[in-house]
Amino acid sequence: MSRISLLYAIVDAVLFRATSELVAFSLELAAGGCTLLQYRNKSGNARGMLDEAGELKQQVGDSLRLIMNDRADLCLAADFAGVHVGQHDLSPQSVRGIIGPDRWLGVSTHNPEQVREADLTSADYLAIGPIFATSSKHNPDPVVGLEGLRQARQLTRKPVVAIGGITRANAASVMEAGADSVAVISDLLRDPRKSAEEFFRVLR
């Protein structure tokens, strides 16, 4: 895989009233320097998700590397650049069989054992978290903290994406603890272009 972006934006469809709002938000992130974006939709049906993902892909073109959350089939159908799966989704091996060798595959991990297991797969990067308390999930896993991130860094040579409660105020400490990238939802919502620009100033 090519080098992962310092900022990994996650756009959750539930936060937007219409596809047009989601697309406009994503374009603002791109204008702020963002190049990697995950589309997350935990509550939509497959047809609606594909329509929205297809519109997003059409509008942003190649300005953003688009990652589909959970759904390997929709990743292919919408011609996204990769898919990200959690511990309760399809196995990385199964996903790789669907998406082929060239698209990115990311795997969520929440403890050292999961990091070790994911490291043995064909995953291109591993996400570890939540680093801090987060409000973006209804039933979040236990907080791993910066120490959990440091431990994960020691267990894999794959790129490590830190996720969970990361803001402009704490992002530098996350990078210092060994992250290659920070995944962010909430702290990009207000003025996304400016927020992305400020993240990059902190991260570089």
C-alpha positions, 0 to 999 in steps of 0.5 A, a space after each residue: 500500500 502507499 503511505 497512509 495519510 496522517 488524517 483518516 476522516 470518518 464520515 458517518 451517514 447518520 449525522 447528515 440529513 441528506 446525501 448532498 450534505 454528506 457529499 458537500 462535507 466530504 468535499 470540504 474535507 478534501 479542500 482542507 487537505 484530507 485524502 483518506 475518508 471512510 464512509 460509515 453507515 450502520 443503519 442504512 439498507 444496502 440499496 440506500 448505502 450503495 446509492 449514497 456511496 455511488 454519489 459520493 464516489 462520483 462527486 469526489 472522484 480521485 480527490 479522496 481515497 474512499 474506504 467502505 465500512 464493513 461491506 466488501 460487496 458495496 466497496 466493489 459495487 461503488 468502486 471504493 479503494 478499500 474496506 474496513 472491517 471490525 471484529 464482528 464482520 467478515 474475516 479479513 481472509 474472506 474480505 480479501 477474497 472478495 476485494 482482491 489484492 489491490 484494494 486496501 483492507 483495514 481491521 479494527 482491534 481493541 487489545 493485544 491479542 486482536 492486534 497479533 491476530 490481525 497482524 498475521 492477515 493480509 490487512 494493509 493497516 490496523 486500527 486500534 482503539 478507542 484511545 480515549 472515551 468516544 461518543 460515536 459508538 453506542 457500545 464502545 469497547 474499553 478505552 485502551 489509552 496511549 499505553 494500549 497504542 504503544 503496545 500495539 505499535 510494538 506488536 506490528 510493523 503494519 501502519 497503525 491507525 489510532 481511533 476514539 476520542 481524538 481531537 486537535 488537542 490530543 492528536 500530537 500525543 497520539 502520534 508521539 505514542 506511535 500512531 501512523 494516522 489518526 481517525 477522526 469523526 466528531 472533531 471534523 464536524 464543525 467547519 470541516 475544511 478549517 478543522 482538517 487544515 488545523 489537524 494537519 498543522 498539528 500532525 506534521 
